[in-house]
Structures are given as C-alpha cells and as structure tokens.
C-alpha cells in the first residue's frame, strides 16, 4: 500500500494540466501498481486533480479492453480447435470422406 500513497500526493491545483511526460510517468506507475490498486485509489479519490483521475480511468478502460480482446481471441481459437477436432473425428470414423 505504500506505493498507493505515493500516487496520492499531488503538487498542482485542480486546473493542473498534465504534460505528455507526466502522463507517461503516471501510466508507468499505474502498470507497476496494477489494476486493483489503481481502481482502489480512484474509488477513494486518491489522485486528487481531475486530469490524474481521468487518466487513471482511461488506463483502466484500456486494460479491460485488452483483456476483452484476449478473451475473444481465446474463444475463437477454442471454437476453431473444436471444429477441427470434430472434423478429424468424423474423417477417422469414416463418416466424412
């Protein structure tokens, strides 16, 4: 949890604009913390300024989208493997030639 508290300290006001470098640094820290810690920190209001909170929410959405993409491809691969197995079985049994 020490890492989470490090992320909660903000130095700017509510109108703080994040530079590209700051965004990269925050994204790297989000990756190091992991989704659960970032989600928890967002829920307790730990990022302070709106730009940091929005960046954290955007990062979480991207991570979830990536997981969904992996799950879809895994499902497609499983369906294709099952279809090939069924066709192979039917050919082996002589049902299909």
Backbone as CSV, one residue per row, in Angstrom:
resi,resn,N_x,N_y,N_z,CA_x,CA_y,CA_z,C_x,C_y,C_z
1,UNK,0.801,-1.199,0.000,0.000,0.000,0.000,0.849,1.271,0.000
2,UNK,2.122,1.146,0.295,2.995,2.314,0.304,3.037,2.959,-1.074
3,UNK,2.996,2.144,-2.128,3.006,2.685,-3.485,1.768,3.496,-3.777
4,UNK,0.630,3.085,-3.256,-0.616,3.814,-3.490,-0.536,5.193,-2.879
5,UNK,-0.011,5.297,-1.668,0.068,6.598,-1.021,1.011,7.535,-1.769
6,UNK,2.014,6.979,-2.405,2.944,7.795,-3.194,2.210,8.468,-4.341
7,UNK,1.231,7.771,-4.899,0.484,8.301,-6.039,-0.538,9.343,-5.624
8,UNK,-0.916,9.395,-4.359,-1.974,10.298,-3.933,-1.489,11.721,-3.722
9,UNK,-0.216,11.912,-3.584,0.310,13.250,-3.360,0.320,14.030,-4.667
10,UNK,-0.402,15.134,-4.684,-0.442,15.970,-5.871,0.220,17.294,-5.554
11,UNK,0.812,17.875,-6.572,1.525,19.128,-6.333,0.829,20.309,-6.980
12,UNK,-0.125,20.071,-7.847,-0.776,21.161,-8.544,-2.185,21.367,-8.058
13,UNK,-2.799,22.422,-8.588,-4.180,22.705,-8.254,-5.125,21.895,-9.118
14,UNK,-6.395,22.156,-8.954,-7.421,21.420,-9.697,-7.299,21.666,-11.206
15,UNK,-6.732,22.810,-11.602,-6.603,23.140,-13.023,-5.293,22.654,-13.623
16,UNK,-4.557,21.833,-12.905,-3.271,21.332,-13.376,-3.431,20.599,-14.707
17,UNK,-2.580,20.943,-15.666,-2.557,20.253,-16.958,-1.364,19.317,-16.965
18,UNK,-1.614,18.074,-17.335,-0.540,17.091,-17.354,0.207,17.165,-18.681
19,UNK,1.527,17.161,-18.608,2.336,17.117,-19.817,2.393,15.672,-20.308
20,UNK,2.845,15.489,-21.529,2.981,14.142,-22.086,3.936,13.319,-21.225
21,UNK,4.981,13.944,-20.735,5.954,13.240,-19.879,5.300,12.789,-18.574
22,UNK,4.503,13.664,-17.973,3.814,13.309,-16.729,2.831,12.161,-16.967
23,UNK,2.149,12.211,-18.104,1.199,11.143,-18.434,1.918,9.805,-18.593
24,UNK,3.055,9.819,-19.289,3.834,8.585,-19.451,4.280,8.041,-18.101
25,UNK,4.738,8.951,-17.240,5.202,8.550,-15.911,4.043,7.957,-15.098
26,UNK,2.886,8.597,-15.149,1.727,8.076,-14.421,1.296,6.714,-14.952
27,UNK,1.271,6.567,-16.284,0.891,5.284,-16.874,1.855,4.174,-16.443
28,UNK,3.139,4.509,-16.373,4.130,3.530,-15.920,3.865,3.158,-14.463
29,UNK,3.554,4.150,-13.650,3.248,3.882,-12.244,1.960,3.067,-12.103
30,UNK,0.961,3.351,-12.955,-0.273,2.553,-12.937,0.062,1.091,-13.227
31,UNK,0.913,0.876,-14.213,1.291,-0.501,-14.568,1.998,-1.191,-13.407
32,UNK,2.853,-0.455,-12.727,3.573,-1.030,-11.593,2.630,-1.354,-10.436
33,UNK,1.664,-0.485,-10.215,0.714,-0.694,-9.123,-0.260,-1.831,-9.427
34,UNK,-0.672,-1.921,-10.678,-1.655,-2.928,-11.056,-3.062,-2.368,-11.007
35,UNK,-3.941,-3.080,-11.685,-5.318,-2.612,-11.821,-6.054,-2.460,-10.499
36,UNK,-5.913,-3.426,-9.621,-6.663,-3.369,-8.358,-6.279,-2.157,-7.520
37,UNK,-4.991,-1.871,-7.440,-4.539,-0.714,-6.657,-4.988,0.592,-7.289
38,UNK,-4.905,0.682,-8.615,-5.330,1.903,-9.304,-6.837,2.098,-9.119
39,UNK,-7.597,1.028,-9.285,-9.053,1.115,-9.117,-9.406,1.558,-7.694
40,UNK,-8.729,0.966,-6.714,-8.962,1.346,-5.314,-8.637,2.821,-5.104
41,UNK,-7.514,3.247,-5.625,-7.086,4.637,-5.459,-8.090,5.604,-6.106
42,UNK,-8.637,5.234,-7.245,-9.651,6.074,-7.898,-10.895,6.143,-7.012
43,UNK,-11.291,5.008,-6.455,-12.505,4.958,-5.629,-12.399,5.823,-4.377
44,UNK,-11.216,5.883,-3.794,-11.071,6.684,-2.567,-10.703,8.133,-2.873
45,UNK,-10.615,8.476,-4.152,-10.295,9.852,-4.527,-8.841,10.206,-4.354
46,UNK,-7.980,9.218,-4.468,-6.572,9.417,-4.178,-5.768,10.180,-5.210
47,UNK,-6.293,10.397,-6.391,-5.488,11.073,-7.412,-5.669,12.580,-7.408
48,UNK,-6.569,13.056,-6.609,-6.697,14.499,-6.431,-7.277,15.225,-7.619
49,UNK,-6.433,15.675,-8.502,-6.882,16.508,-9.611,-7.617,15.678,-10.666
50,UNK,-8.524,16.324,-11.342,-9.382,15.649,-12.320,-8.579,14.997,-13.443
51,UNK,-7.509,15.640,-13.904,-6.735,15.098,-15.017,-6.081,13.768,-14.635
52,UNK,-5.574,13.668,-13.423,-4.951,12.407,-12.980,-5.998,11.322,-12.827
53,UNK,-7.146,11.687,-12.275,-8.226,10.718,-12.101,-8.715,10.226,-13.461
54,UNK,-8.897,11.138,-14.396,-9.352,10.766,-15.740,-8.330,9.884,-16.450
55,UNK,-7.058,10.189,-16.269,-6.014,9.366,-16.865,-6.034,7.962,-16.263
56,UNK,-6.247,7.872,-14.955,-6.330,6.563,-14.297,-7.527,5.779,-14.829
57,UNK,-8.671,6.429,-14.978,-9.864,5.759,-15.503,-9.655,5.323,-16.950
58,UNK,-9.004,6.168,-17.738,-8.700,5.819,-19.134,-7.775,4.601,-19.188
59,UNK,-6.759,4.585,-18.334,-5.826,3.454,-18.282,-6.561,2.174,-17.898
60,UNK,-7.452,2.256,-16.915,-8.226,1.090,-16.510,-9.091,0.564,-17.658
61,UNK,-9.744,1.481,-18.396,-10.556,1.076,-19.560,-9.700,0.376,-20.603
62,UNK,-8.527,0.919,-20.876,-7.627,0.302,-21.859,-7.222,-1.103,-21.431
63,UNK,-6.939,-1.269,-20.147,-6.559,-2.594,-19.646,-7.706,-3.583,-19.786
64,UNK,-8.913,-3.139,-19.479,-10.084,-4.008,-19.598,-10.371,-4.340,-21.064
65,UNK,-10.203,-3.363,-21.954,-10.390,-3.607,-23.386,-9.397,-4.645,-23.892
66,UNK,-8.165,-4.545,-23.435,-7.133,-5.503,-23.844,-7.477,-6.907,-23.346
67,UNK,-7.952,-6.994,-22.113,-8.374,-8.299,-21.572,-9.527,-8.885,-22.382
68,UNK,-10.486,-8.032,-22.745,-11.621,-8.495,-23.547,-11.154,-9.021,-24.897
69,UNK,-10.202,-8.328,-25.498,-9.668,-8.753,-26.793,-9.003,-10.126,-26.675
70,UNK,-8.225,-10.322,-25.631,-7.556,-11.613,-25.410,-8.581,-12.718,-25.187
71,UNK,-9.605,-12.433,-24.400,-10.650,-13.429,-24.144,-11.384,-13.803,-25.435
72,UNK,-11.673,-12.813,-26.285,-12.342,-13.088,-27.571,-11.491,-13.988,-28.446
73,UNK,-10.209,-13.663,-28.575,-9.323,-14.484,-29.405,-9.167,-15.889,-28.847
74,UNK,-9.152,-16.015,-27.528,-9.077,-17.337,-26.902,-10.327,-18.141,-27.229
75,UNK,-11.474,-17.500,-27.171,-12.723,-18.174,-27.515,-12.725,-18.605,-28.980
76,UNK,-12.312,-17.703,-29.869,-12.255,-18.046,-31.302,-11.331,-19.243,-31.531
77,UNK,-10.171,-19.224,-30.887,-9.217,-20.326,-31.054,-9.805,-21.634,-30.540
78,UNK,-10.526,-21.588,-29.429,-11.138,-22.800,-28.872,-12.221,-23.342,-29.801
79,UNK,-13.025,-22.469,-30.375,-14.082,-22.894,-31.306,-13.464,-23.519,-32.556
80,UNK,-12.436,-22.907,-33.083,-11.771,-23.449,-34.275,-11.140,-24.806,-33.956
81,UNK,-10.486,-24.918,-32.805,-9.872,-26.191,-32.411,-10.935,-27.281,-32.248
82,UNK,-12.080,-26.931,-31.681,-13.164,-27.907,-31.519,-13.701,-28.351,-32.872
83,UNK,-13.866,-27.396,-33.793,-14.363,-27.735,-35.129,-13.387,-28.656,-35.848
84,UNK,-12.114,-28.366,-35.758,-11.103,-29.220,-36.393,-11.118,-30.612,-35.765
85,UNK,-11.266,-30.683,-34.454,-11.316,-31.982,-33.772,-12.521,-32.800,-34.222
86,UNK,-13.659,-32.148,-34.353,-14.871,-32.857,-34.800,-14.702,-33.358,-36.228
87,UNK,-14.172,-32.520,-37.101,-13.961,-32.935,-38.493,-12.973,-34.094,-38.549
88,UNK,-11.901,-34.013,-37.787,-10.908,-35.096,-37.743,-11.540,-36.391,-37.250
89,UNK,-12.371,-36.302,-36.212,-13.049,-37.477,-35.688,-13.979,-38.089,-36.731
90,UNK,-14.731,-37.246,-37.423,-15.649,-37.746,-38.445,-14.908,-38.400,-39.608
91,UNK,-13.780,-37.830,-39.977,-12.966,-38.420,-41.051,-12.391,-39.759,-40.577
92,UNK,-11.902,-39.787,-39.353,-11.313,-41.001,-38.801,-12.357,-42.134,-38.707
93,UNK,-13.568,-41.805,-38.328,-14.624,-42.795,-38.225,-15.205,-43.182,-39.587
94,UNK,-14.853,-42.486,-40.607,-15.343,-42.806,-41.937,-16.678,-42.177,-42.264
95,UNK,-17.185,-41.329,-41.399,-18.447,-40.655,-41.641,-18.270,-39.625,-42.762
96,UNK,-17.126,-38.960,-42.762,-16.805,-37.979,-43.803,-15.620,-38.499,-44.600
97,UNK,-15.647,-38.257,-45.870,-14.516,-38.679,-46.705,-13.973,-37.506,-47.467
